[in-house]
């Protein structure tokens, strides 16, 4: 299982003329997350990492969490 309070990494990769991967880290524990970290990997033709964006922090207050829950499909 997942250790409490350890971030879990998720990613989404889009491949077209250029490839990139959107990654996000979500802290998992007994409480709801207070923020998530988001960053983008750009990949070259061989799917090797060619560039990594800065890591951005998105604060996850009660209002945003409620909106995400309402909009989830």
N, CA, C and O atoms as a DFTB+ gen file, in Angstrom:
292 C
 N C O
     1  1       0.806      -1.180       0.000
     2  2       0.000       0.000       0.000
     3  2       0.858       1.256       0.000
     4  3       2.088       1.195      -0.003
     5  1       0.190       2.370       0.003
     6  2       0.851       3.672       0.003
     7  2       1.153       4.078       1.433
     8  3       0.289       3.986       2.304
     9  1       2.385       4.529       1.679
    10  2       2.739       5.009       3.008
    11  2       2.054       6.341       3.266
    12  3       2.019       7.194       2.379
    13  1       1.502       6.540       4.473
    14  2       0.856       7.824       4.780
    15  2       1.831       8.983       4.633
    16  3       3.017       8.859       4.938
    17  1       1.312      10.110       4.162
    18  2       2.059      11.362       4.027
    19  2       3.206      11.295       3.025
    20  3       4.077      12.166       3.036
    21  1       3.228      10.297       2.171
    22  2       4.201      10.228       1.079
    23  2       3.501      10.679      -0.194
    24  3       2.364      10.275      -0.439
    25  1       4.155      11.512      -1.020
    26  2       3.486      11.942      -2.256
    27  2       3.363      10.801      -3.256
    28  3       4.256       9.961      -3.371
    29  1       2.263      10.780      -3.967
    30  2       2.039       9.816      -5.037
    31  2       2.150      10.577      -6.344
    32  3       1.604      11.672      -6.472
    33  1       2.857      10.003      -7.326
    34  2       3.078      10.683      -8.596
    35  2       2.124      10.130      -9.647
    36  3       1.965       8.917      -9.792
    37  1       1.502      11.035     -10.368
    38  2       0.642      10.697     -11.498
    39  2       1.211      11.382     -12.727
    40  3       1.874      12.412     -12.605
    41  1       0.968      10.837     -13.901
    42  2       1.438      11.510     -15.111
    43  2       0.496      11.236     -16.275
    44  3      -0.232      10.243     -16.298
    45  1       0.535      12.145     -17.234
    46  2      -0.220      12.041     -18.478
    47  2       0.747      12.402     -19.588
    48  3       1.363      13.466     -19.537
    49  1       0.901      11.547     -20.590
    50  2       1.821      11.807     -21.692
    51  2       1.034      11.986     -22.977
    52  3       0.174      11.170     -23.309
    53  1       1.335      13.064     -23.702
    54  2       0.709      13.341     -24.997
    55  2       1.782      13.190     -26.059
    56  3       2.862      13.768     -25.939
    57  1       1.498      12.430     -27.081
    58  2       2.456      12.246     -28.163
    59  2       1.862      12.771     -29.455
    60  3       0.749      12.409     -29.836
    61  1       2.607      13.615     -30.113
    62  2       2.240      14.167     -31.417
    63  2       3.559      14.456     -32.120
    64  3       4.478      13.639     -32.073
    65  1       3.661      15.617     -32.774
    66  2       4.948      15.984     -33.382
    67  2       6.017      16.097     -32.307
    68  3       7.144      15.637     -32.488
    69  1       5.662      16.702     -31.207
    70  2       6.535      16.766     -30.038
    71  2       5.826      16.058     -28.906
    72  3       4.596      16.023     -28.874
    73  1       6.561      15.507     -27.997
    74  2       5.941      14.794     -26.885
    75  2       6.231      15.523     -25.587
    76  3       7.299      16.109     -25.411
    77  1       5.278      15.477     -24.693
    78  2       5.478      16.040     -23.373
    79  2       4.691      15.216     -22.373
    80  3       3.761      14.494     -22.730
    81  1       5.073      15.334     -21.144
    82  2       4.435      14.589     -20.064
    83  2       4.093      15.561     -18.948
    84  3       4.962      16.284     -18.461
    85  1       2.831      15.582     -18.543
    86  2       2.389      16.396     -17.416
    87  2       2.416      15.507     -16.180
    88  3       1.818      14.431     -16.176
    89  1       3.098      15.946     -15.143
    90  2       3.265      15.152     -13.923
    91  2       2.735      15.931     -12.733
    92  3       2.889      17.150     -12.667
    93  1       2.116      15.239     -11.801
    94  2       1.688      15.912     -10.584
    95  2       1.895      14.993      -9.397
    96  3       1.714      13.778      -9.487
    97  1       2.280      15.599      -8.284
    98  2       2.524      14.888      -7.032
    99  2       1.438      15.282      -6.041
   100  3       1.176      16.465      -5.825
   101  1       0.812      14.277      -5.444
   102  2      -0.265      14.520      -4.488
   103  2       0.119      13.869      -3.166
   104  3       0.322      12.656      -3.116
   105  1       0.223      14.668      -2.076
   106  2       0.501      14.048      -0.777
   107  2      -0.692      13.196      -0.349
   108  3      -1.836      13.644      -0.425
   109  1      -0.430      11.982       0.097
   110  2      -1.478      11.062       0.525
   111  2      -1.325      10.845       2.026
   112  3      -0.223      10.592       2.513
   113  1      -2.408      10.943       2.740
   114  2      -2.364      10.727       4.181
   115  2      -3.766      10.714       4.737
   116  3      -4.736      10.497       4.011
   117  1      -3.863      10.945       6.020
   118  2      -5.164      10.908       6.683
   119  2      -5.964      12.174       6.435
   120  3      -7.182      12.181       6.617
   121  1      -5.300      13.246       6.023
   122  2      -5.985      14.505       5.773
   123  2      -5.977      14.794       4.281
   124  3      -5.174      14.235       3.536
   125  1      -6.878      15.672       3.850
   126  2      -6.911      16.056       2.444
   127  2      -5.635      16.825       2.102
   128  3      -5.042      17.441       2.987
   129  1      -5.201      16.803       0.845
   130  2      -3.967      17.508       0.481
   131  2      -4.136      19.017       0.597
   132  3      -5.198      19.555       0.285
   133  1      -3.085      19.697       1.046
   134  2      -3.118      21.159       1.126
   135  2      -2.596      21.785      -0.159
   136  3      -2.890      22.944      -0.452
   137  1      -1.813      21.014      -0.933
   138  2      -1.333      21.503      -2.227
   139  2      -0.886      20.326      -3.073
   140  3      -0.661      19.226      -2.569
   141  1      -0.764      20.578      -4.366
   142  2      -0.176      19.592      -5.264
   143  2       0.954      20.271      -6.017
   144  3       0.951      21.491      -6.186
   145  1       1.910      19.490      -6.466
   146  2       3.041      19.983      -7.245
   147  2       2.848      19.520      -8.685
   148  3       2.499      18.364      -8.927
   149  1       3.075      20.418      -9.637
   150  2       2.870      20.120     -11.054
   151  2       4.123      20.506     -11.824
   152  3       4.706      21.562     -11.576
   153  1       4.546      19.646     -12.769
   154  2       5.673      19.979     -13.637
   155  2       5.520      19.264     -14.971
   156  3       4.801      18.271     -15.078
   157  1       6.205      19.781     -15.983
   158  2       6.108      19.241     -17.340
   159  2       7.474      18.743     -17.783
   160  3       8.482      19.428     -17.610
   161  1       7.501      17.548     -18.355
   162  2       8.693      17.006     -19.005
   163  2       8.494      17.119     -20.511
   164  3       7.457      16.706     -21.028
   165  1       9.470      17.670     -21.217
   166  2       9.466      17.620     -22.680
   167  2      10.365      16.460     -23.082
   168  3      11.460      16.287     -22.547
   169  1       9.881      15.665     -24.040
   170  2      10.589      14.457     -24.458
   171  2      11.061      14.603     -25.896
   172  3      10.371      15.198     -26.725
   173  1      12.245      14.058     -26.193
   174  2      12.749      14.102     -27.565
   175  2      12.194      12.912     -28.353
   176  3      11.367      12.158     -27.841
   177  1      12.651      12.747     -29.598
   178  2      12.122      11.695     -30.479
   179  2      12.319      10.300     -29.901
   180  3      11.543       9.394     -30.205
   181  1      13.343      10.112     -29.070
   182  2      13.585       8.813     -28.455
   183  2      12.928       8.661     -27.093
   184  3      13.281       7.770     -26.321
   185  1      11.965       9.541     -26.800
   186  2      11.270       9.560     -25.508
   187  2      12.217       9.754     -24.329
   188  3      11.928       9.312     -23.217
   189  1      13.346      10.413     -24.572
   190  2      14.273      10.779     -23.505
   191  2      13.912      12.172     -23.011
   192  3      13.481      13.016     -23.797
   193  1      14.080      12.416     -21.739
   194  2      13.789      13.729     -21.161
   195  2      14.740      14.770     -21.740
   196  3      15.958      14.636     -21.622
   197  1      14.181      15.813     -22.369
   198  2      15.021      16.871     -22.934
   199  2      14.918      18.164     -22.139
   200  3      15.824      18.995     -22.201
   201  1      13.830      18.353     -21.390
   202  2      13.659      19.571     -20.597
   203  2      12.623      19.314     -19.513
   204  3      11.642      18.602     -19.730
   205  1      12.855      19.904     -18.341
   206  2      11.873      19.836     -17.262
   207  2      11.527      21.254     -16.852
   208  3      12.415      22.076     -16.629
   209  1      10.241      21.540     -16.754
   210  2       9.782      22.866     -16.340
   211  2      10.082      23.072     -14.857
   212  3      10.442      22.130     -14.152
   213  1       9.932      24.306     -14.393
   214  2       9.947      24.511     -12.938
   215  2       8.807      23.713     -12.303
   216  3       7.854      23.334     -12.983
   217  1       8.909      23.464     -11.015
   218  2       7.834      22.794     -10.284
   219  2       6.905      23.873      -9.737
   220  3       7.333      24.767      -9.006
   221  1       5.633      23.776     -10.101
   222  2       4.631      24.747      -9.673
   223  2       3.810      24.152      -8.532
   224  3       3.531      22.953      -8.523
   225  1       3.427      24.984      -7.576
   226  2       2.595      24.560      -6.453
   227  2       1.196      25.141      -6.620
   228  3       1.036      26.339      -6.854
   229  1       0.191      24.290      -6.498
   230  2      -1.202      24.721      -6.543
   231  2      -1.790      24.471      -5.157
   232  3      -1.880      23.330      -4.705
   233  1      -2.185      25.545      -4.494
   234  2      -2.780      25.418      -3.162
   235  2      -4.176      24.807      -3.288
   236  3      -4.936      25.169      -4.187
   237  1      -4.505      23.898      -2.403
   238  2      -5.765      23.165      -2.462
   239  2      -6.624      23.490      -1.244
   240  3      -6.683      22.711      -0.292
   241  1      -7.286      24.640      -1.278
   242  2      -8.181      25.020      -0.186
   243  2      -9.508      24.291      -0.291
   244  3      -9.768      23.591      -1.270
   245  1     -10.342      24.459       0.721
   246  2     -11.646      23.785       0.755
   247  2     -12.496      24.123      -0.465
   248  3     -13.174      23.254      -1.013
   249  1     -12.461      25.398      -0.893
   250  2     -13.282      25.826      -2.031
   251  2     -12.860      25.110      -3.315
   252  3     -13.710      24.631      -4.065
   253  1     -11.553      25.037      -3.572
   254  2     -11.071      24.357      -4.779
   255  2     -11.365      22.863      -4.717
   256  3     -11.787      22.279      -5.714
   257  1     -11.149      22.236      -3.564
   258  2     -11.441      20.807      -3.439
   259  2     -12.920      20.524      -3.682
   260  3     -13.261      19.531      -4.324
   261  1     -13.801      21.386      -3.174
   262  2     -15.242      21.203      -3.394
   263  2     -15.579      21.342      -4.874
   264  3     -16.387      20.575      -5.396
   265  1     -14.964      22.319      -5.562
   266  2     -15.204      22.509      -6.994
   267  2     -14.716      21.298      -7.783
   268  3     -15.416      20.823      -8.677
   269  1     -13.522      20.791      -7.463
   270  2     -12.999      19.621      -8.168
   271  2     -13.909      18.415      -7.956
   272  3     -14.145      17.648      -8.889
   273  1     -14.417      18.241      -6.749
   274  2     -15.320      17.119      -6.473
   275  2     -16.603      17.245      -7.292
   276  3     -17.100      16.251      -7.820
   277  1     -17.141      18.463      -7.401
   278  2     -18.363      18.684      -8.193
   279  2     -18.124      18.413      -9.675
   280  3     -18.985      17.854     -10.355
   281  1     -16.936      18.817     -10.182
   282  2     -16.649      18.714     -11.614
   283  2     -16.093      17.358     -12.032
   284  3     -15.953      17.099     -13.227
   285  1     -15.775      16.488     -11.078
   286  2     -15.175      15.190     -11.398
   287  2     -16.148      14.344     -12.209
   288  3     -17.359      14.386     -11.996
   289  1     -15.593      13.578     -13.141
   290  2     -16.441      12.691     -13.940
   291  2     -16.073      11.252     -13.695
   292  3     -16.677      10.353     -14.280
